[in-house]
Amino acid sequence: MENTLSLHTIFTQANCEFVAFDLSRRVAEISKKDFIAIEENRVAYPYPAQQHAQMGIAFWQPNQAPWVWFLKMPLDERGLLKQAALGDFIQYVASAMGSRLDQNPTEEEQEKLAANPYTFKPQDDKKAMFHAFLTDRLQQPASQYYDHAQHYTSGELGWDKWQGVGLQGLADLCARMDRHNNATRIRKAISSMPTTPKYALLGCLEHCEIPNALASRIEERINEMLDAEEADLFLLAAHVRALAGAPAETRRALLEKLLAIPALRHREMLIAIAGRCWQSLTDELLLDVFLIAVAEQDDQAFFQQMVADLVMIPTLRPHVLSLLHGSASEALMSAVQQLQQRVKASS
């Protein structure tokens, strides 16, 4: 293993199958072909966050339960995986396990492997969705919490009886939205459940492809909140993030509407859009409006952080650079200049 330069080669040599998921933004499977291309620096990492790739990798031998590594790897300025870091992690694997990847690691080997700077603990919702997608991908049963989550979201138990509903159960429900009448259960629950479990459900939906009927229901809830005298900005942002996997035109039209409302051009909303709905920002008119709202936050560090994060996303990079180097609207140029002047005046 000391001479091995990639994880996919390690898995092949150990007779292991593997599957990789991105955990940086939305939990989404990375195809084996793309994973190998990423490891070999032939393509930039597709969904970076804060110049890192966060991945969940499951690998297994025939007829064995999968092992999981959660890895956080640094990227260079082009969005490519830093090969030194990858090689460093592989050395940790070699040091901890030697050539034993095809056998169950001992407790000592597991502890030794865990003690490296490249493993991380995902957020609870991402970890739950990773396991939900993984079991579904491997055609394994959902967790023990799935059945209870189905009964609750059907309204059978009473909407106030949410304390016993597990996050993993909601994740399993969302990952299996296309069967067992689960999409209908979720649509019903979105309208009826109390705020605390609703946040959990919306957090799971961020990582799913959203069918038209459910997208329409979430949009209805957003419009109801907008019609209220005082909208709960955090709950509103949670609904927006849940539309990350909605049909592109539905998502883009909603973002355009929200960004046109001055009271909603708030940091919480902007972070939600950049973190989960970035796909819509390939529309340069919408991106222009979005960056104006970011500049209006009167915080140079926030503006620079947002731009640096968005420019690392391969699908967004040309659009962001195009705006910043010539095609920006007068309104965006003015907003950026005013921000710079305020920074100078306060320094």
C-alpha positions as CSV (number, residue, x, y, z in Angstrom):
1,M,0.0,0.0,0.0
2,E,2.9,2.4,0.5
3,N,3.3,2.8,-3.3
4,T,-0.4,3.4,-3.9
5,L,-1.3,6.9,-5.0
6,S,-5.1,6.9,-5.0
7,L,-8.0,5.7,-2.9
8,H,-9.7,4.0,-5.9
9,T,-6.5,2.0,-6.4
10,I,-6.5,1.0,-2.7
11,F,-10.1,-0.2,-3.0
12,T,-9.3,-2.1,-6.2
13,Q,-6.3,-3.8,-4.8
14,A,-8.3,-4.8,-1.7
15,N,-11.1,-6.2,-3.8
16,C,-13.5,-3.6,-2.4
17,E,-16.5,-1.9,-4.1
18,F,-16.9,1.8,-3.1
19,V,-19.3,4.7,-3.5
20,A,-18.6,8.3,-2.8
21,F,-20.9,11.2,-1.8
22,D,-20.2,14.9,-1.7
23,L,-21.1,16.4,1.7
24,S,-19.7,19.9,1.1
25,R,-23.0,21.5,0.1
26,R,-25.8,19.1,-0.7
27,V,-25.4,15.4,-0.1
28,A,-25.1,14.0,-3.6
29,E,-23.5,10.9,-5.1
30,I,-20.3,11.4,-7.1
31,S,-20.1,8.8,-9.9
32,K,-17.1,6.4,-9.8
33,K,-15.9,7.9,-13.1
34,D,-16.0,11.5,-11.7
35,F,-14.4,10.4,-8.4
36,I,-11.4,8.9,-10.2
37,A,-11.1,12.0,-12.4
38,I,-11.1,14.2,-9.2
39,E,-8.4,12.0,-7.6
40,E,-6.3,12.2,-10.7
41,N,-6.7,16.0,-10.9
42,R,-8.3,15.8,-14.3
43,V,-11.3,17.8,-13.1
44,A,-11.9,20.4,-10.4
45,Y,-14.0,19.3,-7.4
46,P,-17.6,20.0,-8.5
47,Y,-19.2,21.2,-5.2
48,P,-16.5,22.8,-3.0
49,A,-17.2,24.7,0.2
50,Q,-14.7,27.1,1.7
51,Q,-11.9,25.7,-0.5
52,H,-12.4,22.1,0.8
53,A,-14.0,18.9,-0.5
54,Q,-16.0,17.1,2.1
55,M,-16.8,13.5,1.2
56,G,-18.4,10.4,2.6
57,I,-16.9,7.3,1.1
58,A,-18.3,3.8,1.8
59,F,-16.4,0.7,0.7
60,W,-17.0,-3.0,1.2
61,Q,-16.1,-6.4,0.2
62,P,-18.6,-8.9,-1.2
63,N,-21.2,-9.9,1.4
64,Q,-19.8,-7.6,4.0
65,A,-21.2,-4.4,5.6
66,P,-19.6,-1.2,4.3
67,W,-17.0,0.8,6.2
68,V,-17.3,4.6,6.0
69,W,-14.7,7.4,5.9
70,F,-15.8,11.0,6.2
71,L,-12.9,13.0,4.6
72,K,-12.3,16.7,4.3
73,M,-9.6,17.5,1.8
74,P,-8.1,20.9,0.9
75,L,-8.3,22.2,-2.7
76,D,-5.9,24.5,-4.6
77,E,-6.9,27.8,-6.2
78,R,-8.1,26.0,-9.3
79,G,-10.4,23.7,-7.2
80,L,-8.2,20.7,-7.7
81,L,-7.6,18.2,-4.9
82,K,-4.3,18.9,-3.2
83,Q,-2.3,15.8,-4.0
84,A,0.0,16.2,-1.0
85,A,-3.0,16.0,1.3
86,L,-4.4,13.0,-0.5
87,G,-1.0,11.3,-0.3
88,D,-0.7,12.2,3.4
89,F,-4.1,10.6,4.1
90,I,-3.1,7.5,2.2
91,Q,0.0,7.2,4.3
92,Y,-2.2,7.3,7.4
93,V,-4.2,4.4,6.0
94,A,-1.0,2.5,5.2
95,S,0.4,3.2,8.7
96,A,-2.8,2.3,10.5
97,M,-3.9,-0.8,8.5
98,G,-1.0,-1.9,6.4
99,S,-2.4,-4.3,3.9
100,R,-5.4,-5.2,6.0
101,L,-8.0,-3.2,4.1
102,D,-9.5,-6.5,3.0
103,Q,-10.1,-7.6,6.7
104,N,-12.1,-6.1,9.6
105,P,-9.8,-3.5,11.3
106,T,-9.1,-4.0,14.9
107,E,-10.2,-1.3,17.4
108,E,-6.6,-0.1,17.7
109,E,-6.3,0.2,13.9
110,Q,-9.6,2.1,13.8
111,E,-8.4,4.6,16.5
112,K,-5.1,5.0,14.7
113,L,-6.8,5.7,11.4
114,A,-9.3,8.2,13.0
115,A,-6.4,10.2,14.5
116,N,-5.6,12.2,11.3
117,P,-6.4,15.7,10.1
118,Y,-8.4,14.7,7.1
119,T,-11.4,13.0,8.8
120,F,-14.3,15.1,10.1
121,K,-17.7,14.8,11.7
122,P,-20.5,15.9,9.3
123,Q,-23.5,17.9,10.4
124,D,-26.3,15.7,11.7
125,D,-28.6,16.3,8.8
126,K,-25.9,15.5,6.2
127,K,-24.8,12.4,8.1
128,A,-28.4,11.2,8.3
129,M,-29.0,11.8,4.6
130,F,-25.7,10.1,3.7
131,H,-26.7,7.0,5.5
132,A,-30.2,7.2,4.0
133,F,-28.9,7.5,0.5
134,L,-26.3,4.8,1.1
135,T,-28.7,2.1,2.4
136,D,-31.0,2.9,-0.5
137,R,-28.2,2.8,-3.0
138,L,-27.1,-0.6,-1.6
139,Q,-30.7,-1.9,-1.5
140,Q,-30.5,-2.3,2.2
141,P,-33.4,-1.7,4.6
142,A,-34.0,1.7,6.0
143,S,-33.3,2.4,9.7
144,Q,-35.5,1.4,12.6
145,Y,-36.9,5.0,12.7
146,Y,-38.3,4.9,9.2
147,D,-41.7,3.3,10.0
148,H,-42.4,5.8,12.9
149,A,-41.5,8.7,10.6
150,Q,-44.0,7.4,8.0
151,H,-46.8,7.2,10.6
152,Y,-46.0,10.7,12.0
153,T,-45.8,12.4,8.6
154,S,-49.2,10.8,7.7
155,G,-50.7,12.7,10.6
156,E,-51.8,9.4,12.2
157,L,-50.0,10.1,15.5
158,G,-51.0,13.7,16.0
159,W,-48.8,16.6,14.9
160,D,-47.8,17.5,18.4
161,K,-46.4,13.9,19.0
162,W,-43.1,14.7,17.2
163,Q,-40.6,14.1,20.1
164,G,-40.1,10.5,19.2
165,V,-39.5,11.0,15.5
166,G,-35.8,10.4,14.7
167,L,-33.9,12.5,12.3
168,Q,-32.7,9.3,10.6
169,G,-36.3,8.3,10.0
170,L,-37.0,11.6,8.3
171,A,-33.9,11.2,6.2
172,D,-34.9,7.7,5.2
173,L,-38.3,9.0,4.3
174,C,-36.9,11.8,2.1
175,A,-34.4,9.4,0.4
176,R,-37.3,7.1,-0.5
177,M,-39.6,9.9,-1.7
178,D,-40.4,8.1,-4.9
179,R,-42.2,5.1,-3.2
180,H,-44.5,4.1,-0.3
181,N,-46.5,7.3,-0.9
182,N,-43.8,9.2,0.9
183,A,-44.0,12.3,-1.3
184,T,-47.6,12.7,-0.3
185,R,-46.8,12.3,3.4
186,I,-44.1,15.0,3.1
187,R,-46.5,17.4,1.3
188,K,-49.0,16.9,4.1
189,A,-46.5,17.3,6.9
190,I,-45.0,20.5,5.4
191,S,-48.3,22.2,5.9
192,S,-49.2,20.8,9.3
193,M,-46.2,19.9,11.5
194,P,-44.8,22.2,14.3
195,T,-41.8,24.3,13.6
196,T,-39.1,22.2,15.4
197,P,-39.7,19.0,13.4
198,K,-40.4,21.0,10.3
199,Y,-36.8,22.4,10.4
200,A,-35.5,18.8,10.6
201,L,-37.6,17.8,7.6
202,L,-36.7,20.8,5.5
203,G,-33.0,20.2,6.4
204,C,-33.3,16.7,4.9
205,L,-35.2,17.9,1.8
206,E,-32.2,20.3,0.9
207,H,-30.4,17.2,-0.3
208,C,-33.2,15.7,-2.4
209,E,-34.6,16.1,-5.9
210,I,-37.9,17.7,-5.3
211,P,-40.9,16.7,-7.5
212,N,-43.2,19.4,-8.9
213,A,-46.1,18.8,-6.5
214,L,-43.8,19.1,-3.4
215,A,-42.0,22.1,-4.8
216,S,-45.4,23.8,-5.3
217,R,-46.4,23.1,-1.7
218,I,-43.1,24.5,-0.4
219,E,-43.6,27.6,-2.6
220,E,-47.1,28.0,-1.2
221,R,-45.8,27.9,2.3
222,I,-43.2,30.6,1.4
223,N,-45.9,32.8,-0.1
224,E,-48.0,32.4,3.0
225,M,-45.1,33.5,5.1
226,L,-44.5,36.5,2.8
227,D,-48.1,37.5,3.2
228,A,-47.8,37.5,7.0
229,E,-47.2,40.8,8.7
230,E,-43.8,39.6,10.0
231,A,-42.1,36.7,8.3
232,D,-39.8,34.4,10.3
233,L,-36.6,34.9,8.3
234,F,-34.9,31.8,9.5
235,L,-37.9,29.5,8.7
236,L,-38.3,31.2,5.4
237,A,-34.6,30.6,4.6
238,A,-35.0,26.9,5.6
239,H,-37.9,26.6,3.0
240,V,-35.7,28.2,0.4
241,R,-32.8,25.8,1.0
242,A,-35.4,22.9,0.7
243,L,-36.0,24.0,-2.9
244,A,-32.4,23.4,-3.8
245,G,-33.4,20.2,-5.7
246,A,-36.6,21.7,-7.2
247,P,-37.1,22.2,-11.0
248,A,-34.6,24.9,-12.2
249,E,-37.2,27.4,-13.4
250,T,-39.3,27.1,-10.2
251,R,-36.2,27.8,-8.1
252,R,-34.9,30.6,-10.2
253,A,-38.3,32.4,-10.3
254,L,-38.6,32.2,-6.5
255,L,-35.1,33.5,-5.9
256,E,-35.8,36.4,-8.3
257,K,-38.9,37.3,-6.3
258,L,-37.3,37.0,-2.9
259,L,-34.2,39.1,-3.9
260,A,-36.6,41.9,-5.1
261,I,-37.9,42.3,-1.6
262,P,-35.5,44.6,0.4
263,A,-36.4,43.2,3.8
264,L,-35.3,39.7,2.6
265,R,-31.9,40.8,1.3
266,H,-30.6,39.6,4.6
267,R,-27.3,37.7,5.3
268,E,-29.2,34.5,6.4
269,M,-31.1,34.4,3.1
270,L,-28.0,35.1,1.1
271,I,-26.1,32.3,2.8
272,A,-29.0,30.0,2.1
273,I,-29.0,30.9,-1.6
274,A,-25.2,30.5,-2.0
275,G,-25.0,27.4,0.0
276,R,-27.9,25.4,-1.4
277,C,-29.3,27.1,-4.5
278,W,-26.1,28.2,-6.2
279,Q,-27.1,26.4,-9.4
280,S,-29.6,29.2,-10.1
281,L,-26.7,31.8,-10.0
282,T,-25.5,30.7,-13.4
283,D,-28.2,33.1,-14.6
284,E,-26.0,36.2,-14.8
285,L,-28.9,38.6,-14.2
286,L,-29.8,36.8,-11.0
287,L,-26.1,36.6,-10.0
288,D,-25.8,40.3,-10.5
289,V,-28.8,41.0,-8.3
290,F,-27.4,38.6,-5.7
291,L,-24.0,40.2,-5.5
292,I,-25.6,43.6,-5.2
293,A,-27.5,42.3,-2.1
294,V,-24.2,40.8,-0.7
295,A,-22.4,44.2,-1.2
296,E,-25.3,45.9,0.5
297,Q,-24.5,44.0,3.7
298,D,-21.8,46.7,4.4
299,D,-19.2,44.0,5.2
300,Q,-16.2,43.8,3.0
301,A,-15.0,40.5,4.5
302,F,-18.5,38.9,3.9
303,F,-18.5,40.1,0.3
304,Q,-15.0,38.7,-0.3
305,Q,-15.8,35.4,1.4
306,M,-19.0,35.0,-0.7
307,V,-17.2,35.8,-4.0
308,A,-14.3,33.5,-3.1
309,D,-16.7,30.6,-2.2
310,L,-18.8,31.0,-5.4
311,V,-15.8,31.4,-7.7
312,M,-14.5,27.9,-6.6
313,I,-17.6,26.2,-8.0
314,P,-16.7,25.1,-11.5
315,T,-20.1,25.8,-13.0
316,L,-20.2,29.3,-11.5
317,R,-16.6,30.4,-11.9
318,P,-16.9,31.8,-15.4
319,H,-20.0,33.7,-14.6
320,V,-18.6,35.3,-11.4
321,L,-15.3,36.2,-13.1
322,S,-17.2,37.6,-16.1
323,L,-19.3,39.9,-13.8
324,L,-16.3,41.0,-11.8
325,H,-14.2,41.7,-14.8
326,G,-16.3,43.7,-17.1
327,S,-20.0,42.7,-17.5
328,A,-21.3,43.8,-14.2
329,S,-24.3,46.1,-14.2
330,E,-23.9,49.8,-13.1
331,A,-25.8,48.9,-10.0
332,L,-23.4,46.2,-9.0
333,M,-20.3,48.3,-9.7
334,S,-21.9,51.2,-7.7
335,A,-22.7,48.9,-4.8
336,V,-19.1,47.5,-4.7
337,Q,-17.6,51.0,-4.9
338,Q,-19.9,52.2,-2.1
339,L,-18.8,49.3,0.0
340,Q,-15.2,50.0,-0.6
341,Q,-15.6,53.7,0.2
342,R,-17.4,52.8,3.5
343,V,-14.5,50.5,4.4
344,K,-12.0,53.2,3.7
345,A,-14.0,55.8,5.7
346,S,-14.2,53.5,8.7
347,S,-10.5,52.5,8.7
